[in-house]
Amino acid sequence: MAGEFDPLTVQEAADMLGITRQAVDKLISKGALTSDAGPRGRVLAFRDVRQLMVDRRDAAMARNPEGREALALKVIDSFWPFVDVYEQQPDTSIKVVRMRGDNNMTLMGQDKAANVDPDAVAVFGRASITAAAMKPDPNVCRWCEAWTFARQTLSAPPHNDRAYRILFQDQEPCDRDRAAWARNADVGRIMKREAEDAARVAAGEAADVKLRTDALRLAELKIGAPYVLNAGGPHVFDCAGLVSWAYRNAGNVDVPDTQSAILASREKIAVKDAVPGDLLVHIPATGPGHIAIYAGGGMVLHATPPDVAYAPLGSRPWSFALRLTRKGLTSAVTASASAGVPAKPDPASQVWAPVDDCTDDACTTALLASATRRRERALADGQTAHARTLERQIAQLKQGLGS
């Protein structure tokens, strides 16, 4: 028998769904299930079969709006219909006793269950239907029998509710059944907690990806901005100033801005593992270091004389990469908001450095000269798309100068 989450053979899938092997073949031919070749013949994914089992149950309940208890009663009425039994009393009178009989004494257990309404099988599972079809025996726990059948076929076990009590003719579950439900509840709580933890991790990772992507897009808005040592924007930048400005506006977070702080960061990764938005750090044996944003495609974006520009990844011998996450960064000083710091720009609404980033003609003229140089360089390198972006930027800058 296959273990949970192992691939299922066609027969195991049929047992789990409570249908015939031929019915599974038909589901495969219709595309409702997908089979692959395996060492045990054709196999199906456990999760796919489990999901189909849930879908079949939901569809069956939609066809039986009267509810599960009424459906259970229909099953019992088909297995053990009420009959009148005539009993002679001591005074020779005849008493009519109404009790459940058997509509087909030649069939028992699995044979009888094979003739039951398919909706009942979909709702209660083949294991419980088989247990319900067993001949009543006060010494046999139908609940335990249903558990046994369920383990053998990977079908749904009985639930501790009124519908299953009707199905088992008001027989109460034993201590073993209650212990099994307690174990399942514990496992369910653990799985729910693990799923919630995984969801939180996924949400955090998604937020981190957005942080890095937004920082890169914001930095791209500053392509062509002049390089000035120790400048942190918004008009001119040095390498650390560009990175800090981009991340602060992307996620209101501070970036390590000294060599010692960067070396102490726990977010270091190998350069080969960098993704767009990660930082690339070059720390030489002597002299000042350098920091850039990885732009993807073997390119980096950085501030270096004469301006903010793209460069090939191999332009410097990078020491390591730095992956910034919200958890690994210190929140920017919230007092800056009350001090009148402008709201962060929306990267989706801008494509190039805005003219209103400059407050005087000298700044705009410097940006125009830098953008013109960048356009000439892009055309020489065959980067026509980037050249067109720079042309739009140049046109906007000229409009800002009134030329």
C-alpha positions in Angstrom: 0.0 0.0 0.0 1.3 3.5 -0.8 2.2 5.8 2.0 0.7 9.2 2.4 1.9 11.6 -0.3 3.5 8.7 -2.3 2.3 8.3 -5.9 -0.8 6.1 -6.1 -1.4 3.3 -8.5 -4.7 3.4 -10.5 -6.2 0.7 -8.1 -5.1 2.6 -5.0 -6.7 5.8 -6.4 -9.9 3.9 -7.1 -9.9 2.6 -3.5 -9.3 6.0 -2.2 -12.1 7.6 -4.2 -14.5 4.6 -3.6 -14.9 4.0 -7.3 -13.9 1.3 -9.8 -10.6 1.1 -11.6 -12.4 1.7 -14.9 -13.9 4.9 -13.5 -10.4 6.1 -12.7 -9.3 5.3 -16.2 -12.2 7.3 -17.5 -11.3 10.3 -15.3 -7.7 10.1 -16.7 -9.0 10.1 -20.3 -11.1 13.1 -19.5 -8.2 15.0 -18.0 -9.7 15.1 -14.5 -6.6 13.2 -13.3 -3.1 12.9 -14.7 -1.1 9.7 -14.7 2.6 9.1 -15.2 4.7 6.1 -15.7 6.2 4.7 -12.5 8.0 1.6 -11.2 4.5 0.2 -10.2 2.9 1.0 -13.5 0.8 4.1 -14.1 0.8 6.3 -11.0 -1.2 9.4 -9.9 -0.2 12.2 -7.5 -1.6 11.7 -4.0 -2.6 15.4 -3.7 -4.5 15.3 -7.0 -6.5 12.3 -6.0 -7.1 13.8 -2.5 -8.3 17.1 -4.1 -10.6 15.2 -6.5 -12.0 13.3 -3.4 -12.8 16.7 -1.8 -14.4 18.0 -5.0 -16.6 14.9 -5.4 -17.7 15.2 -1.8 -18.7 18.9 -2.3 -20.5 18.1 -5.5 -22.4 15.2 -3.8 -23.5 17.5 -1.0 -24.7 20.1 -3.5 -26.9 17.3 -5.0 -28.2 16.5 -1.5 -29.3 19.8 0.1 -31.1 18.0 2.9 -27.8 17.4 4.6 -25.4 14.6 5.6 -27.7 13.1 8.3 -30.5 12.6 5.9 -28.1 11.1 3.4 -26.8 8.7 6.1 -30.4 7.7 6.9 -31.0 6.9 3.2 -28.0 4.6 3.3 -29.2 2.7 6.3 -32.7 2.5 4.9 -31.2 0.9 1.8 -29.0 -1.5 3.8 -31.3 -2.3 6.6 -34.9 -1.3 5.8 -37.6 -1.5 8.5 -39.7 -4.7 8.4 -42.5 -6.0 10.5 -41.7 -9.0 12.7 -44.5 -11.0 14.3 -43.7 -12.2 17.8 -46.0 -14.6 19.7 -46.6 -13.5 23.2 -47.0 -15.8 26.3 -50.7 -15.3 26.1 -50.6 -16.6 22.5 -51.3 -13.1 21.1 -49.3 -11.8 18.2 -47.2 -8.6 18.6 -45.9 -6.8 15.6 -42.4 -5.4 16.2 -40.9 -3.0 13.7 -37.2 -3.5 13.3 -34.5 -3.2 10.7 -34.0 -6.2 8.5 -31.9 -6.8 5.4 -32.9 -6.0 1.9 -30.6 -8.6 0.5 -29.3 -11.3 2.9 -27.0 -12.7 0.2 -24.8 -9.6 0.3 -22.7 -8.3 3.2 -20.0 -5.8 3.8 -18.1 -4.7 0.8 -20.4 -6.5 -1.6 -23.4 -4.7 -0.3 -21.5 -1.4 -0.2 -20.8 -1.7 -3.9 -24.4 -1.1 -4.6 -24.9 2.1 -2.6 -25.6 5.6 -3.9 -22.3 7.0 -5.3 -23.0 10.3 -3.5 -23.0 8.5 -0.2 -19.6 7.1 -0.9 -18.3 10.5 -1.9 -19.6 12.1 1.3 -18.8 9.4 3.9 -16.0 7.5 2.2 -15.9 3.9 1.0 -14.5 2.7 4.4 -17.4 4.0 6.5 -20.0 2.8 3.9 -18.4 -0.7 4.1 -18.5 -0.7 7.9 -22.2 0.4 7.8 -23.0 -2.6 5.5 -21.6 -5.1 8.0 -24.0 -7.4 9.8 -24.8 -5.9 13.2 -22.7 -7.5 16.0 -22.6 -6.1 19.5 -19.0 -7.4 19.9 -17.7 -5.5 16.8 -17.1 -1.8 16.7 -18.1 -0.4 13.4 -16.1 2.7 14.0 -12.9 0.7 14.4 -13.7 -1.3 11.3 -14.2 1.9 9.4 -10.8 3.1 10.6 -9.2 -0.2 9.5 -10.7 0.0 6.0 -9.6 3.6 5.8 -6.0 2.8 6.6 -6.0 0.0 4.0 -7.4 2.2 1.2 -6.3 5.7 2.2 -9.9 6.7 2.1 -11.5 9.1 4.6 -11.9 7.8 8.2 -15.2 8.3 10.1 -15.8 11.7 11.8 -17.1 12.1 15.3 -20.5 13.5 14.4 -24.2 12.7 14.3 -24.2 11.7 10.6 -21.8 8.8 11.2 -23.7 7.7 14.3 -26.8 7.3 12.1 -24.7 5.5 9.6 -23.5 3.0 12.3 -27.1 2.6 13.7 -26.4 4.7 16.8 -23.4 2.7 17.9 -21.1 4.9 20.0 -17.4 5.1 19.2 -15.1 3.3 21.5 -12.0 4.7 23.4 -9.7 3.7 20.6 -11.7 5.8 18.1 -11.7 8.8 20.5 -7.9 8.5 20.9 -7.5 8.4 17.2 -9.5 11.6 16.7 -7.4 13.3 19.5 -4.2 12.3 17.6 -5.6 13.6 14.4 -6.6 16.8 16.0 -3.1 17.3 17.4 -1.6 16.6 13.9 -4.2 19.0 12.4 -3.2 21.8 14.8 0.5 21.2 14.1 -0.1 21.2 10.3 -2.2 24.4 10.6 0.5 26.1 12.6 3.1 25.0 10.1 1.0 26.3 7.2 0.5 29.6 9.0 4.2 29.9 9.6 4.9 29.1 6.0 2.4 31.7 4.9 4.0 34.3 7.1 7.5 33.4 5.7 6.1 33.6 2.1 4.5 37.0 2.8 7.8 38.3 4.3 9.8 37.0 1.4 7.3 38.6 -1.0 7.7 41.9 0.9 11.5 41.6 0.7 11.4 41.0 -3.0 9.2 44.1 -3.5 11.5 46.1 -1.4 14.5 45.2 -3.5 12.6 45.6 -6.8 11.3 49.0 -5.8 14.7 50.2 -4.7 16.2 49.2 -8.0 13.4 51.0 -10.0 13.8 54.1 -7.9 17.6 54.1 -8.4 16.9 53.8 -12.2 15.0 57.0 -12.0 18.3 58.7 -11.1 20.2 57.5 -14.1 22.2 60.5 -15.4 22.2 62.3 -12.0 25.7 63.8 -11.4 28.2 62.1 -9.1 29.3 64.1 -6.1 31.4 62.6 -3.3 29.4 62.2 0.0 26.2 63.3 -1.7 23.0 61.5 -0.7 20.5 62.9 -3.2 18.0 63.8 -4.2 19.8 65.6 -7.1 23.4 64.3 -6.9 24.8 61.1 -5.4 27.9 59.1 -4.5 27.7 55.3 -4.5 26.5 54.9 -0.9 24.2 57.9 -1.2 22.3 56.3 -4.2 21.8 53.0 -2.4 20.6 54.7 0.8 18.3 57.0 -1.0 16.7 54.2 -3.1 16.1 51.9 -0.1 14.9 54.6 2.2 12.3 55.7 -0.4 11.4 52.1 -1.3 10.8 50.8 2.2 11.6 53.5 4.8 14.6 51.5 5.9 18.2 52.5 6.6 21.1 50.8 4.7 24.5 50.3 6.4 26.5 53.3 5.1 30.0 52.6 6.5 32.5 49.9 5.6 32.5 48.5 9.1 28.7 48.3 9.2 28.5 46.5 5.9 31.2 44.0 7.0 29.1 43.3 10.2 25.9 42.7 8.2 24.5 39.2 8.5 22.9 39.5 5.1 26.0 38.8 3.0 25.7 36.3 0.1 27.9 35.2 -2.7 28.0 37.5 -5.8 26.9 34.6 -8.0 23.7 34.3 -6.0 22.7 38.0 -6.4 19.3 38.8 -7.7 18.0 42.2 -8.9 18.0 44.7 -6.1 20.8 43.0 -4.1 23.8 45.2 -3.3 27.3 44.4 -4.6 30.2 45.5 -2.4 33.8 46.0 -3.3 36.2 46.4 -0.4 39.8 46.7 -1.7 42.9 46.0 0.4 43.6 49.8 0.4 41.6 52.8 -0.5 37.9 53.5 -0.5 35.4 50.8 -1.3 32.4 50.9 -3.6 28.7 49.7 -3.5 26.3 49.2 -6.3 22.8 47.7 -7.0 22.6 44.6 -9.0 20.3 45.3 -12.0 20.1 41.7 -13.4 21.3 40.5 -16.7 25.0 40.8 -15.7 24.6 44.6 -15.1 24.9 46.8 -12.1 23.6 50.3 -11.4 25.8 52.6 -9.4 26.9 56.1 -8.8 30.5 56.7 -10.0 32.1 59.6 -11.8 30.7 61.2 -13.8 27.1 60.1 -13.0 24.6 57.4 -12.1 24.9 54.7 -14.7 24.7 51.1 -15.6 28.0 49.1 -15.8 28.9 45.4 -16.5 29.0 43.2 -13.5 32.7 42.5 -14.3 33.6 46.1 -14.1 34.9 45.6 -10.5 36.1 42.6 -8.5 33.1 42.5 -6.1 33.9 41.2 -2.6 30.4 39.9 -1.8 26.7 40.7 -2.3 24.4 42.0 0.4 20.7 40.9 0.4 18.6 43.4 2.3 15.4 42.4 4.0 13.0 44.3 6.1 13.8 42.1 9.1 17.5 42.6 8.6 17.3 46.4 8.4 16.7 49.2 10.9 13.6 51.2 10.3 14.4 54.7 9.2 13.8 57.5 11.8 10.0 57.9 11.8 10.5 61.5 13.0 11.6 62.3 9.5 8.0 62.1 8.4 6.9 64.7 10.9 9.9 66.9 9.9 8.4 67.4 6.5 10.3 64.7 4.5 8.4 64.2 1.2 6.4 61.0 0.7 8.4 58.3 -1.2 7.8 58.4 -5.0 5.9 55.6 -6.7 8.3 53.8 -9.0 5.4 52.6 -11.2 4.5 56.2 -12.0 7.9 57.4 -13.2 10.2 56.1 -15.9 13.2 58.5 -15.8 14.6 61.2 -13.4 11.9 63.9 -13.0 12.8 67.5 -13.8 11.2 68.7 -10.6 14.0 66.8 -8.8 16.1 69.9 -9.6 15.4 73.3 -8.0 17.6 75.5 -10.3 18.8 75.7 -13.8 22.4 74.7 -12.9 21.2 71.3 -11.6 19.0 70.8 -14.6 21.8 71.7 -17.0 24.1 69.2 -15.2 21.5 66.4 -15.6 21.0 67.3 -19.3 24.7 67.0 -20.0 24.9 63.7 -18.2 21.8 62.3 -19.9 23.2 63.4 -23.3 26.5 61.5 -22.6 24.6 58.5 -21.5 22.5 58.5 -24.7 25.5 58.6 -26.9 27.1 55.8 -24.9 23.9 53.7 -25.1 23.7 54.2 -28.9 27.4 53.2 -29.3 26.7 50.1 -27.3 23.6 49.2 -29.3 21.3 49.7 -26.3 18.5 51.3 -28.3 15.7 50.8 -25.8 17.8 52.6 -23.1 18.7 55.3 -25.6 15.0 56.0 -26.2 14.4 56.3 -22.5 17.2 58.8 -22.3 15.8 60.7 -25.2 12.6 61.2 -23.3 14.5 62.3 -20.3 16.5 64.8 -22.4 13.3 66.2 -23.9 11.8 66.7 -20.5 15.0 68.3 -19.2 15.1 70.7 -22.2 11.4 71.6 -21.5 12.3 72.3 -17.9 15.0 74.7 -19.1 12.5 76.4 -21.5 14.7 75.5 -24.6 
